[in-house]
Amino acid sequence: MIDKICTFLTNKIRKEMPEVDDERAEVINYGLQNIIGEIPKTFLLFIIAFLLNMLKEVVFMFLVLIPYRGASGGFHLKTHLGCILGTAIFYCGIVFLSQNIILEEVTKYILIGIIWIFGMIMIKLYAPADTENVPILSRKERRKKQIIAYILFTIALVVTIFIQNNTISNILLFGNFVQTLTITKLAYKLTKNKYGYEVYGDVSTQNV
């Protein structure tokens, strides 16, 4: 159903804008699928969270991760069903772990330090992690998103230090860590995704 709606809208756009070629139309179609597909996916996620009695925590995690996800990027699963299941496991799984893991103060600080160092390296290497269907080829845009990712990731971990609520603190820590994993080379290989530069070439040769 979503595919048909997106194809219809893409064809409508091509009629209004004849200059849109096949390659650009494919990118538009993929973008529409992501936007329109987010609505039922998010709705189902919140239903699942409600049934598992963790709606407030999942909504909190969803909202606080949106900026970092937008800046850092990450892989996309190939099917709508896979995306829905993956999203539910990602959010509900992390909330479940956050509710049931209690970190000693020293252990927590050490873990924060390790995750921060790991995150800085991964952001430097891979962020913003785009895909072949929605590539980010402008050096200026890539640099801007990377800087934002550095800042948001660091702020989240600093905030984690001061939050007294164990569940909320863990959500910030584990959520940002797992989100960072989604931009890595290994994650892309496991999910059969490709970075934009792997398809369109080195971004250093693209417009700034």
Order of alpha helices (4+ residues) and beta strands (2+ residues): alpha-alpha-alpha-alpha-alpha-alpha-alpha-alpha-alpha
